[in-house]
Amino acid sequence: MLSVSKRTIIGGAIGNALEMYDYVIWSLFSVYLSKEFLPPNAKLSDIFFLFLLTYILRPIGSLVGGILADQAGRKKILTLSIFLMGICTSIVGILPSYAQIGVSSVFLLLFIRLIQVFAVGSEYISSIALLIESCDKQKRGYFGSWAAFGVNAGVLISSLFGSLVLYLIDLHVLPEWGWRFAFMLALLTMLIGFWIRNSLPESLEFIAENARTEKRSFFDVLYEALAGFKSQTFDAFVVFSLVCFGVSTTILIFIYAPIHMSTVNHLHNTQAFIINSSSLTLLVLLIPLFGLISDHLGRTKTVLMGCITLSLLSLPYFSVLSSGNFYQILVAHTMMAIPCASIFAVTPVLITEIFHLSIRCSITNLIYSLAACIGGGITPLIAFKLEQYESYLPGSILVIFGGINIFFLVAYMRRKNALSPKLVLVNEV
């Protein structure tokens, strides 16, 4: 039989991958969603504007879900989250089109997406908390990295499956409405994910902490979180900077870059997909390795090396994307997965460890959500604008965000050392 820790790793990673499938599949089939549920004269950008509107609920969902995770437990909120996300995504598979029910289809799609965004807000940080609180403190980097492994594996799987569905539609193996199968499949992924998460044990540290203290109400946790935010304002800025840089990196390297290859360098879409999939595969494989390295080298040092490397390579990387051939771009894009893996593996664990267990999910979820909305929202808009001047200039976004992030990380390291000069940090935060 598997030990509790191994079950938690496997269950956490699979749960994250399945939940990310439910979330990413919306963007992959945005063309079909726009044609099916929006008015006939609508543009593709209108569906993304609709998605943007739903993001107003993400910080609220993050705060509410985080407080419930700190009050009732990580496992309960994660189980509820995957249930709501799976139901919402699968309903889209049977939702009547605009041609059938008119403008009601727009409002139904908006309502479904609002519930899903509300549910996903507290998922990632709560899953990391469950992982790092269920293992030896000296193995937190390795355990926590499996949450990032699951998320990125989910992106890769949904991309591969989505491409397969589109390919089968092009070959007329599937009917024109065959894209709905990808959404219907979410019901199955939800049931599997729900079963996996429901079978996981609750966080050991959470159980121990609650056994020593009285049960807190929702508002008790909220007040404690606000007090914690006030007393750790600098730490909150460190978390905000890390998340902004991490989300901007994801957007630029794995979402914007393939578009840049096609529109600027005129690579075929299939070639861009092969390049991106190769890089994502390497990224997924390296994440647990960097999590393990961070347990020995230290969280801050590991992520700092990744930030410095990525910042230095960003402009040359985008120069290759803009003028290189297929093989040059394949090598450059795949190699960028190495510093990205060190950042993605360690950042979630680092930002989760910063705050005390009793308010960990409440504060970190809210900061993560706000930073993700800002970093994810402005980065693609700036990138598209900058490429109009010079094709390599989108890389300057990572140079600037990376520089800010490096400043906060160095300041954080010095502050930690100044506060505990006599301690030998075997397991550095």
C-alpha positions in Angstrom: 0.0 0.0 0.0 1.0 3.6 -0.7 2.1 5.8 2.3 -0.1 8.8 3.2 2.5 11.1 1.8 2.7 9.4 -1.6 -1.0 9.2 -1.9 -1.2 12.9 -1.2 1.4 13.7 -3.9 -0.3 11.5 -6.5 -3.8 12.6 -5.6 -2.8 16.2 -5.5 -1.1 16.2 -8.8 -3.9 14.3 -10.6 -6.5 16.5 -9.0 -4.8 19.6 -10.2 -4.3 18.3 -13.7 -7.9 17.3 -14.1 -9.1 20.6 -12.7 -6.8 22.6 -15.0 -8.2 20.6 -17.9 -11.7 21.9 -17.0 -10.4 25.5 -16.9 -8.1 25.6 -19.9 -10.5 23.9 -22.3 -12.5 27.2 -22.4 -9.7 29.1 -24.0 -8.7 26.4 -26.4 -12.2 26.3 -27.9 -12.9 30.0 -27.7 -13.5 30.2 -31.5 -16.4 27.7 -31.2 -17.8 29.3 -28.0 -17.9 32.6 -29.9 -19.6 31.2 -32.9 -22.1 29.1 -30.9 -23.2 31.3 -28.0 -22.6 34.9 -29.1 -24.6 36.9 -31.7 -23.7 36.3 -35.4 -22.0 39.6 -35.8 -19.7 39.1 -32.7 -15.9 39.1 -33.0 -13.6 36.5 -31.5 -12.3 39.2 -29.1 -15.8 39.5 -27.6 -15.6 36.0 -26.0 -12.3 37.1 -24.3 -14.0 40.3 -23.1 -16.7 38.1 -21.6 -14.0 36.0 -19.9 -12.5 39.3 -18.7 -15.7 40.3 -17.1 -15.9 37.1 -15.1 -12.5 37.8 -13.5 -14.0 40.4 -11.2 -15.2 37.4 -9.1 -11.8 35.7 -8.9 -10.4 37.8 -6.0 -13.7 37.4 -4.1 -13.7 33.7 -4.7 -10.1 33.5 -3.6 -10.7 35.3 -0.3 -13.9 33.4 0.5 -12.4 30.0 -0.5 -9.2 30.8 1.4 -11.0 31.7 4.6 -13.0 28.5 4.4 -9.8 26.5 3.7 -8.3 28.0 6.9 -11.5 27.5 8.9 -12.9 24.1 7.7 -9.9 22.5 6.1 -8.0 22.3 2.8 -9.5 19.0 1.7 -13.2 20.2 1.9 -12.6 23.4 -0.2 -10.6 21.4 -2.8 -13.3 18.8 -3.2 -16.0 21.5 -3.6 -13.8 23.4 -6.1 -13.3 20.5 -8.5 -17.0 19.6 -8.2 -18.2 23.1 -9.2 -15.6 23.5 -12.0 -16.4 20.1 -13.5 -20.2 20.7 -13.4 -19.9 24.1 -15.0 -17.6 23.0 -17.8 -19.7 19.9 -18.7 -22.9 22.0 -18.8 -21.4 24.0 -21.7 -21.3 20.7 -23.7 -25.2 20.6 -23.7 -25.9 24.4 -23.5 -28.3 25.6 -26.2 -26.8 27.9 -28.9 -27.6 31.5 -29.7 -29.6 30.3 -32.7 -31.8 28.2 -30.4 -32.5 30.5 -27.5 -31.1 33.9 -28.5 -29.4 36.2 -26.1 -30.2 33.9 -23.2 -27.3 31.7 -24.3 -24.9 34.7 -23.7 -26.2 35.2 -20.1 -26.1 31.5 -19.3 -22.5 31.2 -20.6 -21.6 34.2 -18.5 -23.3 32.9 -15.4 -21.6 29.4 -15.8 -18.2 31.0 -16.2 -18.7 33.3 -13.2 -19.3 30.2 -11.0 -16.3 28.5 -12.4 -14.0 31.5 -11.9 -15.3 31.9 -8.3 -14.5 28.2 -7.6 -11.0 28.2 -9.1 -9.9 31.2 -7.1 -8.9 29.2 -4.0 -7.8 26.0 -5.7 -4.1 26.3 -6.4 -2.9 27.7 -3.1 -5.1 25.4 -1.1 -3.7 22.4 -2.9 -0.1 23.5 -2.2 -1.0 24.0 1.5 -2.4 20.5 1.7 0.8 19.1 0.1 3.4 20.9 2.2 1.4 20.4 5.4 1.3 16.7 4.9 5.0 16.0 4.7 8.3 16.4 6.5 9.4 20.1 6.6 12.6 19.2 4.9 10.7 17.9 1.9 8.3 20.7 1.4 9.9 21.9 -1.8 9.6 18.5 -3.5 6.0 17.9 -2.2 4.7 21.3 -3.1 6.2 21.2 -6.6 3.8 18.4 -7.5 1.0 21.0 -7.4 2.8 22.9 -10.1 3.5 19.6 -11.9 -0.2 18.9 -11.9 -1.3 22.3 -13.2 1.2 22.4 -16.1 0.5 18.7 -16.9 -3.2 19.7 -17.1 -2.3 22.5 -19.5 -0.3 20.1 -21.7 -3.0 17.4 -21.6 -5.8 19.8 -22.5 -3.8 21.3 -25.3 -3.0 17.8 -26.8 -6.6 16.6 -26.4 -8.0 19.9 -27.8 -5.8 19.7 -30.8 -6.8 16.0 -31.4 -10.5 17.0 -31.3 -9.9 19.9 -33.7 -7.9 17.6 -36.0 -10.7 15.0 -36.1 -13.3 17.7 -36.8 -11.1 18.9 -39.8 -11.0 15.3 -41.1 -14.8 15.1 -40.7 -14.4 12.1 -38.3 -16.3 14.2 -35.7 -19.3 16.4 -36.6 -19.0 20.2 -36.5 -20.5 20.2 -33.0 -17.9 17.6 -31.9 -16.0 20.2 -29.9 -18.7 19.8 -27.3 -17.3 16.4 -26.5 -14.3 18.1 -24.9 -16.6 19.9 -22.5 -18.7 16.8 -21.8 -15.6 14.9 -20.9 -15.2 17.4 -17.9 -18.0 15.5 -16.2 -15.8 12.3 -16.2 -12.7 14.2 -15.1 -14.7 15.8 -12.3 -16.0 12.5 -11.0 -12.4 11.0 -11.0 -11.0 14.2 -9.4 -13.7 14.3 -6.8 -13.1 10.7 -5.9 -9.4 11.2 -5.6 -9.6 14.4 -3.5 -12.3 13.0 -1.3 -10.1 10.0 -0.5 -7.2 12.1 0.5 -6.5 12.7 4.2 -6.7 16.2 5.6 -3.5 18.3 6.1 -1.7 16.9 9.2 -0.5 20.3 10.3 -4.1 21.7 9.9 -5.5 18.9 12.1 -2.8 19.5 14.8 -3.3 23.3 14.7 -7.1 23.0 15.1 -6.8 20.5 17.9 -4.9 23.1 20.0 -7.2 26.0 19.3 -10.9 26.8 19.5 -13.0 26.5 16.3 -13.0 29.9 14.6 -15.9 31.5 12.7 -15.6 32.8 9.1 -15.2 36.4 10.4 -12.6 35.4 13.0 -10.4 34.1 10.2 -11.1 37.2 8.1 -10.0 39.5 11.0 -6.9 37.4 11.7 -6.0 37.5 8.0 -6.3 41.3 7.9 -4.2 41.6 11.0 -1.6 39.3 9.4 -1.6 41.3 6.2 -1.0 44.5 8.2 1.9 43.0 10.2 3.5 41.3 7.1 3.1 44.1 4.5 6.6 43.6 3.1 6.1 39.9 2.8 2.8 40.6 0.9 4.7 42.7 -1.6 7.2 39.9 -2.1 4.4 37.4 -2.8 2.7 39.9 -5.2 6.0 40.4 -7.1 6.7 36.7 -7.4 3.2 35.9 -8.7 3.2 38.8 -11.2 6.5 37.6 -12.6 5.4 34.0 -12.6 2.1 34.7 -14.4 3.7 37.1 -16.9 6.3 34.4 -17.7 3.6 31.8 -18.3 1.6 34.2 -20.5 4.6 35.3 -22.6 6.5 32.0 -23.0 3.7 29.5 -23.3 0.7 31.5 -24.6 2.0 34.6 -26.4 5.2 33.1 -27.8 3.5 30.5 -30.1 1.3 33.3 -31.5 4.5 35.4 -32.0 6.1 32.6 -33.9 3.2 32.5 -36.4 2.4 36.2 -36.8 5.9 37.7 -36.7 8.1 34.8 -38.0 5.3 33.2 -40.1 5.9 29.7 -38.8 3.0 27.3 -39.5 0.6 26.8 -36.6 1.4 23.1 -36.4 5.2 23.9 -36.1 4.4 26.4 -33.3 2.3 23.8 -31.5 5.1 21.2 -31.8 7.6 23.7 -30.4 5.4 24.7 -27.5 4.4 21.1 -26.6 8.1 20.1 -26.5 8.9 22.9 -24.1 5.9 22.2 -21.9 6.9 18.5 -21.7 10.4 19.4 -20.5 8.9 21.9 -18.1 6.6 19.3 -16.5 9.4 16.8 -16.1 11.8 19.3 -14.5 9.4 20.8 -12.0 9.7 18.0 -9.3 13.5 18.0 -9.8 13.7 21.7 -9.0 11.4 21.2 -6.0 13.9 18.6 -4.7 16.8 21.0 -5.3 15.1 23.8 -3.3 14.9 21.5 -0.3 18.7 21.3 -0.3 19.8 24.7 -1.8 16.9 26.8 -0.3 13.7 28.1 -1.8 14.8 31.7 -2.3 18.2 30.9 -3.9 16.6 28.4 -6.3 13.9 30.8 -7.5 16.4 33.7 -7.6 18.7 31.8 -10.0 15.7 31.1 -12.3 14.6 34.8 -12.3 18.1 36.0 -13.1 18.6 33.5 -15.9 15.2 34.2 -17.4 15.7 37.9 -17.3 19.1 37.7 -19.0 17.8 35.3 -21.8 14.4 37.1 -22.5 15.6 39.6 -25.2 17.9 37.1 -27.1 15.1 34.5 -26.8 12.5 36.8 -28.5 15.1 37.8 -31.1 15.4 34.1 -32.1 11.6 33.7 -32.1 11.3 36.6 -34.5 14.0 35.6 -37.1 15.2 32.1 -36.4 14.3 28.9 -38.3 12.3 26.0 -36.9 15.2 24.2 -35.3 16.7 27.3 -33.7 13.4 28.3 -32.2 12.8 24.7 -31.0 16.1 24.8 -29.1 15.6 28.3 -27.7 12.0 27.7 -26.7 12.7 24.3 -25.1 15.7 25.7 -23.2 13.5 28.4 -21.7 11.7 25.6 -19.9 14.7 25.2 -17.6 14.6 28.6 -15.8 10.8 28.5 -16.0 10.7 25.1 -14.2 12.8 26.5 -11.3 10.4 29.4 -10.9 7.2 27.5 -11.3 8.3 24.7 -9.0 9.5 26.9 -6.1 7.3 30.0 -6.2 4.1 28.4 -5.0 5.8 26.7 -2.0 7.8 29.9 -1.1 4.7 32.1 -1.1 2.6 29.6 0.8 5.3 29.1 3.5 5.6 32.9 4.2 2.3 33.2 6.1 1.3 31.3 9.3 -0.8 28.2 8.9 -3.9 29.6 10.5 -4.2 32.3 7.8 -2.1 30.8 5.1 -4.8 30.2 2.5 -6.8 33.4 3.2 -3.9 35.9 2.6 -2.0 34.0 0.0 -5.1 33.2 -2.1 -6.1 36.8 -2.2 -2.7 38.2 -3.1 -2.1 35.4 -5.7 -5.5 36.1 -7.4 -5.0 39.9 -7.5 -1.4 39.6 -8.9 -2.5 36.9 -11.4 -5.3 39.2 -12.7 -2.9 42.1 -13.1 0.0 40.1 -14.5 -2.1 38.0 -16.8 -4.3 41.0 -17.9 -1.7 43.6 -18.9 1.1 41.4 -20.1 -0.4 40.2 -23.5 -1.8 43.7 -24.2 1.7 45.3 -23.7 3.4 42.5 -25.7 1.2 43.0 -28.8 1.8 46.7 -28.6 5.6 46.4 -28.2 6.0 44.0 -31.2 4.7 46.7 -33.5 7.9 48.7 -32.7 10.5 45.9 -32.6 9.8 42.2 -32.7 12.1 41.4 -29.8 10.7 44.1 -27.4 8.1 41.8 -25.7 11.1 40.2 -23.9 11.7 43.6 -22.1 8.5 42.9 -20.1 10.2 39.9 -18.4 13.4 42.0 -18.0 11.5 44.7 -16.1 9.3 42.3 -14.1 12.3 40.1 -13.4 14.4 43.1 -12.2 11.6 44.1 -9.7 11.3 40.5 -8.6 15.0 40.1 -8.1 15.1 43.3 -6.0 12.3 42.0 -3.7 13.9 38.5 -3.4 17.3 39.9 -2.4 15.7 42.3 0.1 13.6 39.4 1.5 16.8 37.3 1.9 18.6 40.1 3.7 15.6 40.8 5.9 15.3 37.1 6.9 19.0 36.9 7.7 18.9 40.1 9.7 15.9 38.9 11.8 17.5 35.5 12.6 21.3 36.0 12.4 22.1 33.2 14.8 20.0 30.5 13.1 21.4 28.1 10.6 18.7 27.7 8.0 18.8 24.0 7.0 15.5 24.4 5.3 15.6 27.9 4.0 12.4 29.6 3.2 
